[in-house]
Each structure stands twice: as structure tokens, then as C-alpha cells.
Amino acid sequence: MASPPVANGAPHGKSQVESSLSEISRRYNVDGIDDDDGFDDNDPRRRGHTRNDQRDMHRMGKRQELIRNFRPLSALSFAVVLQATWEFMLISNTQGMTDGGLAGLFWSYLWTFIGFGFVMFSLGEMASMAPISGGQYHWVSEFAPPKYQKSLSYITVFAGWMSTLSWQAGTASGSFLTGTIIQGLIYVNNPDYEGTAWQGTLLVFAMVAFIYVCNIWGAKGLPMIQNLLLVVHVFGFLVVVIVLWALAPRQPASVVFGQFYNGGGWKTMGLSLMVGQITAIYGSLCSDATAHMAEEVKDAGRNVPLAIVWSYVGNGILALIFMVSYLFAIPSVEDALDDESGFPFIYVFHQAVSTGGVNALTIMVLVLVVASNVSFNASTSRQTFAFARDHGLPFSGWISAVHPTRQIPANAVLLSCVISALLALINIGSDVAFNAIISLQVVALMFTYGISISCVLYRRIYHPELLPPARWTLGRFGVPVNIIGLLYVTFAFFWSFWPNETPVDRTTFNWSLVMFLGVGVLSLFYYFLHGRKVYVGPVVSVEGRRDL
């Protein structure tokens, strides 16, 4: 889908391209950009900083502070390893299995893969227009209707807080999963072990500490490591799929594709299926993570959208193959959900291999999930750093500080780790903490996706000449793709608030609603108390921008 840099929706003929670029140059004045990148010959920030990157940063009014270590392959590897779709569909399918069963898991994943694709295509194009670590909140600020910019400023800051919240919740959920899987594996080897919530939380703390070390002292080697992990990601997929097909028991196709299960006690199977789709949504999130690493990707206007789109498509196809293999290998939904380990996938592994085999397969998956957690924290810290740079958070000066020798937002990395540790404390008081955290991530992300796509759709329909040039563009398909993507995120947003089962009480309530509204109120309180005095939105620093 990549194409030359043309105005969105314009034909691809030479004369039309020249006409479109001329109009864009009139609206977005990018003349006068000095070829000098402003760096000394020995400045590490000069490495990988192309003239296209220079123009993009200049247009958005930002100074290059980070090192562009990521090349096309490592940018793609980063997104693939972070999203880890088949891995997360393996380890976090309890809700989908409870509300939907085998057939529910398959069909909900299929429609999620298709529907979410339109969202990723839309985000990929916006990442090409404005390749910057801020991502959604920057796009909202830049593409919102100019004459409503002042009245929509509170939405812009709210989107920034929601974007920060979603990535912080995602970082916490990955660490939470890792800790609880370790507990499950301990039980497999020692049936007398009785895991407690506080032990799981301590394991989360250990995971967070490991993530911090990797993202501070291993930051320079992260791109190369991502390429190696991409190989492990594919190899692990092959190992699990082959084991399931060769050694596990087999369900008939009529059961896998046609037998639904309503374990949540909902009035209808359709309602149960809608609630259970959170599993598929969660597994499909975050291939847009590379957008938040944009200021560390060489030639970001081209390579970031390619990484977003192809990581989503590639991971999605692998996950589809895995889901079919996995569902055929589950002899009993009830037994899988009741397994003492707490994880249906450990039950499934046990049906195929010995305890030693379960250990080996689970450890291999854990390695990939840990790698995803490290990458997730890196992306989260860059998004937080960017929002603080635009004075959208308290203590913005400290959060947005870049380490003078490592050229990474070290304080933002630390803050992300602290937030993950604090969210992990929820587990001590409630055994439904994980579903609340992942629902919170889904809700917050859908909110920011929806606002971003709405703003670019407005510009595309009413003032296409004001859209910045994109080196990866949807072209004439932009409007329908944006509309379908917007409809899908609205649909997913609504269902992400629902609890996992009925009747609903204090322990089964989906607390993501309370956390979402709480952060919303907090963000608006901060904005009116202090933020409105210092936060004006990234749009004011966009070079050459002319209002209608």
C-alpha cells in the first residue's frame, strides 16, 4: 500500500502529484529548512537522522533529542515482538473461553482481526503524516478543526492523558501476566504449592525491575536484540503449533467452529460472545507501538507506517493459524477453565506433553512475553516523555528530561516502571485485577484511536489540502477506511466496559470504568488548575501551519 508522497485522496499521475505538493507547500510552508541538521560531526544524535526526518521534525517544531537507532527491519521487529499476538492469545484467553467457548474465540478473533485492521491502516497513515513519539494526542491536536481548536483543547489534553494511561496499563498487564504464569508453572511442578496474591505481586515487582534494567542499560542494543527476538518469535510459533497438531488430542471441526459456551451466565449467547471478545481485542492491540518510537527510527515517515501495518498483518496471520491449532487441541472447555494452574494453556500443554514438556513450552513463551514487556515499556516511556515535553503532565520538566549520555528519556522509563508496580498492587485486593487492567488498556486506547481518526477524517473530507504529505498513504480509500475504523473502535469501546460474568458484585465488577473516569476527572482537574496555563497543544509549534 506504500506510495509516493502525494496529497491524500489525490490521483497518482505526475501532474496531479506536482499540483498536490504545490498546494500543500502553500498551506504548510516548509521552505527555508536548512540542510544543516544542527549536530556536530561527533554528536550521536546525528546517526540515522535523514533529511526527511529533519524536515518532519522541523515541520512539527521539535528538536531531535534521541538517537535514531532503529532501521526498517528492527522497527518491524520491535512492533512484532511487542504486539506478540499469538503469545497473548495463548496466555490470556480465559475471558474469551468463559464467554464464547471454542467457537466464540475463533469467530471473535476473526472479526477483530478484520475490524482492527482498518484502525491500524488509519494510524499508519497518520504516523506517516506526523512521525512523532506523541502519537495520538499530537494527531488530535494537529488535525482538529482550527476554529474549534480552543474549545477542543480540553479533549486534546484528555486524549493525551488517556493515551498515557492506556500504555501504562498495558505495561502493567504484561508484567502481571508474567508473574502469575510463573506461579502457575510452580504449581505444575509442585501441586502442594498454594499461590497467594501478594506473591504474584512480588513477582510483578521483579519483572518491573528487570524491565527497568533492560531499558536503561540495554537501550543501545535494543534494535539488534529485537531482530534476534523476531526469529525466536517465529520459531516459538512453529514449535507450539507442531506440538499441538502432532501430540494433542483433537476436537471435531463442528465443535471448534460451531459450539459456543456461556460460562458468564449472560441471558443470551450473543451477549456472552460480545463480552468475551475482549480476549481478541487485547491480543490485537499495540502494533502502533512503533509510532511512539518514531523519533528513534531512521526515515520514520516511511518506516514507521510500514512497521505498524506489516507487524499487524503478519502477527494477525500467525495468530489465526495458532488459534485454529489451539482450539482443536482443547478437549474440554470446562476442564481448561478449572485447571488448578489458573491458565487454560497450561492445561492444553499437559494434554500433549509431559510435565517437562510443559515447563519447556511455557518457559519459551515466557521469554517472548518478557521481551514484549521490555519493548512495551520502551514505547510507553517515549509516549509519556513526548506528552511531558508538551507540558501535558505534572512535573513535565523532570519527566521529559533526556539522559545526557544515553540519549534516552530515563526518567520517563523510571516513572513507567513505578506506575506498573503501583497498578500491580490491585492484585492483592481483587482476583479480577487482570481483567480490569486489560479492559482499562482497551478502553483508553479505543478512546484515543477514535478521537484521532475522527480528526483526520474531518480534515480529509472538508479540508484535504491541509493534510500534511504522507509517504505511506491510503489515497482514495482514506475516507471509507477511516469511517470503518471509527465505527469499529466505537464498538470495541462500548463492550470493553462490561464485566466478565453475572451476577455482578464487588469482586466481578469491571473496575476499568471507575479507573477510566477517575483518570479523566484527574486530567481535567489538572488542566484547569495548572495545565491550561502551560499546555497549548503540539499544533502551535507546527511550522508554516495556516488556519482557514
BAFIGU-508415 format. One line per field, with one value per residue (C-alpha): residue in three letters; x negated, y negated, z negated. Coordinates in steps of 0.001 Angstrom, whole numbers. Layout:
% BAFIGU-508415
resn c(Ala:...)
c1 c(X:...)
c2 c(Y:...)
c3 c(Z:...)
END
This chain:
% BAFIGU-508415
resn c(Met:Ala:Ser:Pro:Pro:Val:Ala:Asn:Gly:Ala:Pro:His:Gly:Lys:Ser:Gln:Val:Glu:Ser:Ser:Leu:Ser:Glu:Ile:Ser:Arg:Arg:Tyr:Asn:Val:Asp:Gly:Ile:Asp:Asp:Asp:Asp:Gly:Phe:Asp:Asp:Asn:Asp:Pro:Arg:Arg:Arg:Gly:His:Thr:Arg:Asn:Asp:Gln:Arg:Asp:Met:His:Arg:Met:Gly:Lys:Arg:Gln:Glu:Leu:Ile:Arg:Asn:Phe:Arg:Pro:Leu:Ser:Ala:Leu:Ser:Phe:Ala:Val:Val:Leu:Gln:Ala:Thr:Trp:Glu:Phe:Met:Leu:Ile:Ser:Asn:Thr:Gln:Gly:Met:Thr:Asp:Gly:Gly:Leu:Ala:Gly:Leu:Phe:Trp:Ser:Tyr:Leu:Trp:Thr:Phe:Ile:Gly:Phe:Gly:Phe:Val:Met:Phe:Ser:Leu:Gly:Glu:Met:Ala:Ser:Met:Ala:Pro:Ile:Ser:Gly:Gly:Gln:Tyr:His:Trp:Val:Ser:Glu:Phe:Ala:Pro:Pro:Lys:Tyr:Gln:Lys:Ser:Leu:Ser:Tyr:Ile:Thr:Val:Phe:Ala:Gly:Trp:Met:Ser:Thr:Leu:Ser:Trp:Gln:Ala:Gly:Thr:Ala:Ser:Gly:Ser:Phe:Leu:Thr:Gly:Thr:Ile:Ile:Gln:Gly:Leu:Ile:Tyr:Val:Asn:Asn:Pro:Asp:Tyr:Glu:Gly:Thr:Ala:Trp:Gln:Gly:Thr:Leu:Leu:Val:Phe:Ala:Met:Val:Ala:Phe:Ile:Tyr:Val:Cys:Asn:Ile:Trp:Gly:Ala:Lys:Gly:Leu:Pro:Met:Ile:Gln:Asn:Leu:Leu:Leu:Val:Val:His:Val:Phe:Gly:Phe:Leu:Val:Val:Val:Ile:Val:Leu:Trp:Ala:Leu:Ala:Pro:Arg:Gln:Pro:Ala:Ser:Val:Val:Phe:Gly:Gln:Phe:Tyr:Asn:Gly:Gly:Gly:Trp:Lys:Thr:Met:Gly:Leu:Ser:Leu:Met:Val:Gly:Gln:Ile:Thr:Ala:Ile:Tyr:Gly:Ser:Leu:Cys:Ser:Asp:Ala:Thr:Ala:His:Met:Ala:Glu:Glu:Val:Lys:Asp:Ala:Gly:Arg:Asn:Val:Pro:Leu:Ala:Ile:Val:Trp:Ser:Tyr:Val:Gly:Asn:Gly:Ile:Leu:Ala:Leu:Ile:Phe:Met:Val:Ser:Tyr:Leu:Phe:Ala:Ile:Pro:Ser:Val:Glu:Asp:Ala:Leu:Asp:Asp:Glu:Ser:Gly:Phe:Pro:Phe:Ile:Tyr:Val:Phe:His:Gln:Ala:Val:Ser:Thr:Gly:Gly:Val:Asn:Ala:Leu:Thr:Ile:Met:Val:Leu:Val:Leu:Val:Val:Ala:Ser:Asn:Val:Ser:Phe:Asn:Ala:Ser:Thr:Ser:Arg:Gln:Thr:Phe:Ala:Phe:Ala:Arg:Asp:His:Gly:Leu:Pro:Phe:Ser:Gly:Trp:Ile:Ser:Ala:Val:His:Pro:Thr:Arg:Gln:Ile:Pro:Ala:Asn:Ala:Val:Leu:Leu:Ser:Cys:Val:Ile:Ser:Ala:Leu:Leu:Ala:Leu:Ile:Asn:Ile:Gly:Ser:Asp:Val:Ala:Phe:Asn:Ala:Ile:Ile:Ser:Leu:Gln:Val:Val:Ala:Leu:Met:Phe:Thr:Tyr:Gly:Ile:Ser:Ile:Ser:Cys:Val:Leu:Tyr:Arg:Arg:Ile:Tyr:His:Pro:Glu:Leu:Leu:Pro:Pro:Ala:Arg:Trp:Thr:Leu:Gly:Arg:Phe:Gly:Val:Pro:Val:Asn:Ile:Ile:Gly:Leu:Leu:Tyr:Val:Thr:Phe:Ala:Phe:Phe:Trp:Ser:Phe:Trp:Pro:Asn:Glu:Thr:Pro:Val:Asp:Arg:Thr:Thr:Phe:Asn:Trp:Ser:Leu:Val:Met:Phe:Leu:Gly:Val:Gly:Val:Leu:Ser:Leu:Phe:Tyr:Tyr:Phe:Leu:His:Gly:Arg:Lys:Val:Tyr:Val:Gly:Pro:Val:Val:Ser:Val:Glu:Gly:Arg:Arg:Asp:Leu)
c1 c(0:-3039:-3022:-4893:-4302:-1017:1823:4308:7096:5254:4694:1222:349:-2779:-921:1516:-1348:-3067:204:934:-2540:-2301:953:-479:-3532:-1211:671:-2277:-5269:-8306:-10605:-13733:-14650:-18397:-20231:-22393:-20958:-22432:-24587:-28344:-30036:-30600:-27115:-25489:-22070:-23226:-23354:-20394:-18942:-17969:-16919:-13330:-13466:-14914:-12049:-9443:-10882:-11227:-7636:-6392:-8595:-10551:-14274:-15959:-16948:-17049:-19245:-17679:-18984:-16098:-16321:-13443:-13932:-14464:-11450:-9325:-10826:-10096:-6392:-6075:-7764:-5850:-2421:-3119:384:150:-1620:1017:3875:2294:1785:4762:7784:9683:12338:12929:13201:15605:17800:17886:16066:14105:16276:16574:12809:12351:15077:14450:10767:11620:13878:11479:8565:10560:12132:8978:7090:8917:7824:4177:4252:5616:2968:230:1111:1230:-2177:-3490:-1975:-3360:-6035:-6455:-6589:-3434:-1263:2476:2562:302:2505:5623:4017:2791:5817:8641:10727:8789:11756:12665:9092:9609:12889:11421:8238:9605:10276:6722:5254:7755:6632:3044:3820:5861:3062:580:2990:3533:-159:-897:1927:580:-2874:-1374:789:-2198:-4163:-1083:-688:-4333:-4199:-1017:-2228:-5337:-3026:-1079:-4279:-5366:-2078:-2609:-5877:-4701:-955:-1172:-2037:716:31:1135:1902:-941:-3432:-2171:-2617:-6202:-6883:-5471:-7885:-10769:-9585:-9369:-12914:-14178:-12379:-13979:-17481:-16960:-15567:-18274:-21475:-20374:-18790:-21575:-21442:-17635:-17340:-19737:-18110:-14696:-15884:-17047:-13771:-11838:-13472:-12571:-9005:-8576:-10479:-8325:-5186:-6305:-7224:-3878:-1780:-3669:-3385:345:1047:-1259:-662:2520:5989:8233:11703:14008:14387:18076:17174:14344:16319:19878:20022:20335:20157:21818:19907:20551:24257:25434:29049:28144:25238:24848:24354:21843:19941:19780:18351:15808:14351:12096:9606:9271:9116:6402:4306:4604:3523:404:-1165:-1162:-3851:-6492:-4719:-5858:-9414:-9274:-11967:-14360:-13559:-15592:-13421:-10419:-7857:-8277:-9487:-7119:-3867:-5359:-6232:-2743:-866:-3051:-3518:247:877:-1972:-1145:2531:1991:-270:2293:5102:3134:2283:5903:7136:4384:5001:8788:8631:6374:8778:10707:12885:13627:14817:11684:9423:11102:10987:7335:5503:2710:5163:4268:6113:3000:1075:3946:3729:-45:461:2779:-13:-3306:-4798:-5476:-8981:-7487:-5033:-7955:-9905:-6988:-5876:-9377:-9803:-6523:-7549:-10779:-8770:-6280:-9128:-10659:-7291:-7148:-10575:-9569:-6218:-7905:-10221:-7262:-5276:-8128:-8547:-4854:-4995:-8182:-6550:-3397:-5503:-7619:-4431:-3670:-721:-1722:-2694:-6457:-6883:-10420:-11635:-9661:-10757:-14440:-16756:-19797:-22852:-24981:-22488:-20129:-17041:-14154:-15444:-13049:-10050:-11294:-11504:-8050:-6524:-8047:-6773:-3240:-3353:-4369:-1578:1067:-156:955:4568:3984:3680:7225:9023:8540:10205:7435:6022:9324:9770:6290:6584:10078:8648:5967:8510:10929:8263:6712:10076:10846:7628:7901:11453:10589:7517:9365:12300:10000:8124:11444:12753:9684:9850:13483:13621:10053:7884:5452:4495:3365:-428:-2005:-2224:-4821:-2525:988:4433:5135:8716:9570:8851:12444:14007:11048:11277:15064:14920:12054:14022:17112:15057:13306:16681:17998:14953:15008:18585:18044:14769:16599:18619:17863:16759:19767:23081:24348:22197:20850:17796:15460:16787:17378:15244:13301:11844:14884:14020:10322:11126:13483:11131:8190:10478:11552:7955:6712:9376:8742:5030:5768:7963:5759:2403:2240:4172:1517:-1361:217:1248:1027:-1604:224:-1094:-4659:-3865:-5899:-4074:-625:2079:5610:8571)
c2 c(0:-2281:-5025:-8201:-11296:-12601:-14548:-12149:-11263:-12645:-10636:-9245:-10898:-13059:-16326:-15631:-14903:-18185:-20083:-18476:-19156:-22745:-23196:-21577:-23822:-26816:-25656:-24153:-26345:-24057:-26285:-27608:-24441:-24436:-21348:-21617:-19262:-21295:-18473:-18266:-15537:-13508:-14012:-10533:-12049:-12605:-8858:-7757:-11285:-11683:-14823:-13548:-13170:-16653:-18099:-16231:-17361:-20920:-20979:-19770:-22247:-19627:-19259:-15903:-14685:-10895:-8659:-7077:-3550:-1667:-678:781:4378:3538:1179:4018:6494:4105:3936:7683:8694:6114:6984:10732:11638:15422:15405:13217:15133:18232:16963:14598:16349:17105:14426:15368:19027:18255:16052:17727:21039:22528:21167:17812:17436:18223:16018:13079:13153:13261:10202:8375:9011:7587:4656:3601:3675:534:-1164:-198:-1388:-4742:-5046:-4041:-6912:-9423:-8154:-8933:-12433:-13224:-10707:-11757:-9972:-11688:-9685:-10051:-13187:-15009:-13925:-15125:-18498:-18916:-17615:-19040:-21753:-25032:-27197:-24742:-24283:-26351:-24658:-21225:-21847:-20001:-16963:-17153:-17094:-14394:-12315:-12744:-11518:-8610:-7664:-7744:-5739:-3075:-2423:-2443:69:2225:2258:3329:6057:7725:7809:9055:11930:12881:13068:15129:17556:18222:19066:21426:23121:23561:25337:27662:28833:28699:29417:28612:25007:22537:19279:16043:12650:10946:13485:12749:9046:9601:11459:8468:6212:8462:8257:4459:4260:6396:4179:1078:2528:3573:204:-1831:165:2178:-632:-929:2776:2916:2764:5665:7706:7119:8738:11819:11979:11871:15181:16600:15336:17283:20338:20458:20271:23238:25291:24739:25340:28515:29902:29224:30842:33831:34710:33114:34708:33465:31914:32271:29190:28958:28293:25843:23683:24267:24926:21811:21617:19185:19559:15980:16519:13980:14061:14802:16417:13317:11112:13587:13516:9707:9682:12406:10611:8638:11520:10994:7216:7415:9734:7423:4200:2118:2758:-1059:-972:-1924:-5278:-6179:-5204:-7385:-9783:-6822:-5318:-6216:-7725:-7479:-8896:-5771:-3059:-3638:-3114:-83:1406:671:2233:5252:6186:6183:8230:10680:11186:11497:14285:16212:15806:17083:20243:20628:20151:22934:25257:24363:24696:28114:29246:28342:31483:29730:26032:26609:28536:25921:23125:25106:26093:25566:23637:20846:20883:22890:23058:24979:27468:27825:28350:31041:32931:33113:33475:34444:32023:31472:30590:28196:26497:26138:24781:22396:21037:20418:18462:16590:15450:13951:12295:10817:9466:7935:6337:4733:3293:2170:174:-1431:-2555:-3672:-5776:-7556:-8415:-9692:-11632:-13315:-14312:-15751:-17622:-19435:-20220:-17841:-16152:-17302:-17619:-17793:-19132:-16129:-13518:-14867:-15083:-13152:-11429:-13432:-10430:-7645:-9893:-8150:-9501:-7753:-9494:-8504:-4892:-5022:-6580:-3892:-1177:-2792:-3042:640:1587:-506:979:4444:3746:4024:7763:8045:6822:8426:11564:9868:7264:8520:8232:4733:3671:5072:3601:258:504:1371:-1383:-4100:-3060:-2902:-6375:-7865:-5946:-7206:-10869:-10671:-9036:-11459:-14458:-13181:-12136:-15664:-17101:-14563:-15338:-19106:-20368:-17679:-20361:-20941:-17372:-17075:-14933:-11250:-8894:-5991:-6974:-5413:-7555:-7481:-4738:-7058:-8084:-4578:-3138:-5912:-5526:-1747:-2127:-4724:-2505:420:-1462:-2785:787:2091:-866:-100:3592:3091:1762:4908:7324:10876:12579:12200:11593:8526:7777:6075:8869:9283:5614:4253:1578:177:-2107:-3677:-4000:-5468:-8094:-8753:-9499:-11605:-13734:-13978:-15091:-17791:-18944:-19256:-21022:-23726:-24089:-24311:-22660:-25342:-27852:-25878:-23370:-24764:-21578:-20450:-22180:-25625:-24544:-23128:-25193:-27060:-25942:-28301:-28319:-28543)
c3 c(0:-184:2396:3318:1180:2550:1024:-472:1893:4959:8165:8736:12040:12247:12874:10055:7670:8555:8174:4820:3445:4609:2721:-382:-237:-140:-3241:-5095:-4460:-4634:-2617:-4218:-6048:-6381:-5163:-8279:-10882:-13723:-15100:-15450:-13445:-16630:-18071:-18411:-17630:-14065:-13440:-11323:-11152:-7473:-5663:-5627:-9405:-9655:-7618:-9645:-12976:-11713:-10473:-13850:-15703:-17630:-18326:-17753:-21234:-20808:-18651:-15574:-16139:-14558:-10888:-8799:-9984:-13653:-13607:-12223:-14704:-17574:-16672:-16028:-19291:-21330:-19941:-20262:-19125:-19124:-22501:-24184:-22565:-24136:-27668:-28130:-26636:-29861:-29347:-25718:-26640:-29504:-27329:-23952:-24210:-21328:-18538:-20267:-20499:-16823:-15356:-17679:-16755:-13055:-13109:-15428:-13069:-10163:-12015:-13812:-10532:-9397:-12598:-12043:-8434:-9615:-12325:-9890:-7589:-10454:-11598:-8118:-8154:-11620:-12709:-16320:-19675:-20930:-18562:-19117:-21239:-18734:-15831:-17643:-18261:-14695:-12803:-14938:-13215:-13568:-14533:-17286:-18489:-21632:-22606:-21880:-23858:-26873:-24658:-23367:-26860:-27859:-24854:-25965:-29448:-28074:-25683:-28555:-30725:-28060:-27535:-31252:-31824:-29007:-30562:-33881:-32330:-30664:-33916:-35765:-33306:-33615:-37402:-37534:-34835:-36916:-39804:-37567:-36462:-40086:-40776:-37807:-39349:-42964:-43344:-47051:-46264:-47130:-45383:-47020:-45529:-47363:-45980:-42473:-43114:-44260:-41014:-39142:-41048:-39960:-36352:-36552:-37945:-35049:-32542:-34053:-33813:-30187:-29098:-30804:-30310:-27293:-25280:-22707:-21883:-21723:-17886:-17324:-20090:-18508:-15274:-17176:-19078:-15814:-14917:-18341:-17888:-14630:-15924:-19068:-16965:-14877:-17944:-19686:-16572:-15631:-19179:-19293:-15923:-16471:-20130:-21487:-21335:-18548:-18642:-15602:-13400:-14236:-17873:-17187:-14764:-15907:-19666:-21817:-25612:-28017:-31262:-32374:-32965:-30397:-29196:-25580:-23795:-21626:-24669:-26080:-22795:-22805:-26322:-25517:-22510:-24876:-24542:-20795:-21140:-23778:-21630:-18622:-20334:-20027:-16636:-16547:-19251:-16686:-16275:-19789:-18859:-15727:-16936:-17157:-13737:-10667:-7907:-10219:-7781:-5675:-8030:-10960:-8993:-7254:-10652:-12004:-9100:-8360:-12005:-12424:-9285:-9936:-13606:-12774:-10268:-12644:-15415:-13175:-12398:-16061:-17194:-14925:-16174:-19822:-19720:-18098:-20980:-23826:-24833:-27431:-27922:-31491:-32475:-30852:-32828:-36069:-35790:-39083:-37370:-36573:-32868:-30184:-28004:-30691:-30779:-26991:-27076:-29706:-27344:-24771:-26646:-29994:-32853:-31475:-28116:-29769:-31509:-28266:-26231:-28965:-29573:-25851:-25788:-28947:-27302:-24442:-26811:-28865:-25635:-24784:-28242:-27775:-24393:-25768:-28496:-25936:-23817:-26857:-28196:-24837:-24691:-28270:-27505:-24492:-26387:-29206:-26642:-25603:-29281:-29450:-32722:-36218:-36742:-32970:-33153:-35112:-33120:-29724:-30628:-28319:-29823:-28683:-27685:-26960:-24945:-26327:-28458:-31578:-33975:-31846:-31897:-35689:-36007:-33770:-35931:-39129:-37719:-36699:-40245:-41745:-39423:-40398:-43960:-42749:-42540:-46314:-46840:-43885:-41832:-38852:-38684:-35401:-33526:-34949:-33821:-30296:-29964:-31078:-28404:-25724:-26776:-26902:-23587:-21810:-23101:-21727:-18450:-17983:-18550:-16296:-13409:-13809:-13454:-10403:-8818:-9296:-7616:-4805:-3998:-4467:-4004:-2379:-1240:-4890:-5479:-5567:-2830:-3676:-2252:-3125:-2162:-1923:1123:2373:-127:-3041:-3793:-3848:-5778:-8382:-8705:-9176:-11651:-13621:-13728:-14955:-17790:-18952:-19007:-20919:-23323:-24350:-25071:-26939:-29998:-30573:-33437:-32757:-34318:-36109:-38706:-39184:-42651:-44132:-43037:-39482:-38655:-35815:-37662:-34442:-34258:-37611:-36719:-33293:-34713:-37617:-35348:-33155:-36113:-37328:-33907:-33613:-37188:-36447:-33171:-34709:-37778:-36003:-32590:-30692:-31737:-30207:-27790:-24414:-22352:-19852:-16993:-17939:-17162:-13707:-11254:-8488:-9575:-8334:-9644:-7312)
END
